[in-house]
Amino acid sequence: MSLFLNLDNSNSVALIDYGHSYSYKKLNKDMKRFHNFFERRSVILFLGKNNYTSILFYIYCLREKLIPILLDPETNDQYLEKIIN
């Protein structure tokens, strides 16, 4: 997905979350927090909401060639166990 590979580093608005806007520059800076936590092509089971941090992590996964499996945080624990095992 080349869409997220070359995000510019401008102060233009990249996304808005609960009335707060985040620039591409901020997005790129914040993605560095996740750097080197995962090996490429790792499958990531990700419980996330529709907010800045979740979107940030999802874009990070795509950029770093990780495989995110997105699930609602309210997902039943038994279902999660089934997926993991």
Secondary structure, 3 states (H helix, E strand, C coil): CHHHCCCCCCCCEEEEECCEEEEHHHHHHHHHHHCCCCCCCCEEEEECCCCHHHHHHHHHHHHCCCEEEEECCCCCHHHHHHHHC
